[in-house]
Amino acid sequence: MLCAVKARLLFYCLCLSMSGLLTAPLLWAQAPSPTPTVARALKPEMYLLQVEPRVMGTSISKPLGESQRTVFTPSREVGGEQRMASYTVEDFNKLGISWESFVERARKAADKKLATLKPEIIKDAAGKVLYAVYRGDEPIYASLIVAPSLAKIFEAQFGKEIWLAAPDRNALYVFPAKPEVVVNFSADLEERYESNAYAASEEIFSLNEKGELKAVAQFTR
């Protein structure tokens, strides 16, 4: 599935390049400000999934949604919302829950955080919505990728399925589930992923109305 969709992405990229359409810079580079946090948590969140390249994972990191190059690491907030720390094996065992139970709690925590945030909606010159982005200085934005409510939030704009990209910890991009749309921004996503010291994932994930998350492609070459 990953190879087939990636091939479609590359085909669209080639077609667009030949037609001269793949020339505009990524619009989010010109966005004025980070996504504002509407409400701060009263205490640090203990159930978060840090999104990381597979090679950066720990012994308790695991893939989700059939991801091949991305792992999700049980983590928690440290020092307010400005830092995340991965659990050690010892500290994770002290929680007394399974990895699967941690994931369920992390998804609920992601939904809770998502409710305090407002995305930037990026449109083209004609006013058509191209994509949305959550971003800021806090390293929790990539972790929002597991929030089941994301699909419901963007159903009116993008339909019952959305595609998600988190090239680094400080941003989460939301696209319609269309290869021809995502391919326009694949080079910029790759640059963010390759240049950021806190890279998150090079894969694109699908999220449907049932909250099912699945890796469907990658934006790196």
Stockholm file with secondary structure:
# STOCKHOLM 1.0

chainA/1-221         MLCAVKARLLFYCLCLSMSGLLTAPLLWAQAPSPTPTVARALKPEMYLLQVEPRVMGTSISKPLGESQRTVFTPSREVGGEQRMASYTVEDFNKLGISWESFVERARKAADKKLATLKPEIIKDAAGKVLYAVYRGDEPIYASLIVAPSLAKIFEAQFGKEIWLAAPDRNALYVFPAKPEVVVNFSADLEERYESNAYAASEEIFSLNEKGELKAVAQFTR
#=GR chainA/1-221 SS CHHHHHHHHHHHHHHHHHHTCTTSCCGGGGCCSCCCBSSCCSSCCSCEEEEEEGGGCCTTCBCCTTCSSEEEEEEEECSTTSCEEECCHHHHHHHCCCHHHHHHHHHHHHHHHHTTBCCEEEECTTSCEEEEEEECSSTTTGGGGGCTTHHHHTHHHHCSEEEEECSBTTEEEEEESCHHHHGGGHHHHHHHHHHCTTBCCSEEEEEETTCCEEEEEESCC
#=GC SS_cons         CHHHHHHHHHHHHHHHHHHTCTTSCCGGGGCCSCCCBSSCCSSCCSCEEEEEEGGGCCTTCBCCTTCSSEEEEEEEECSTTSCEEECCHHHHHHHCCCHHHHHHHHHHHHHHHHTTBCCEEEECTTSCEEEEEEECSSTTTGGGGGCTTHHHHTHHHHCSEEEEECSBTTEEEEEESCHHHHGGGHHHHHHHHHHCTTBCCSEEEEEETTCCEEEEEESCC
//
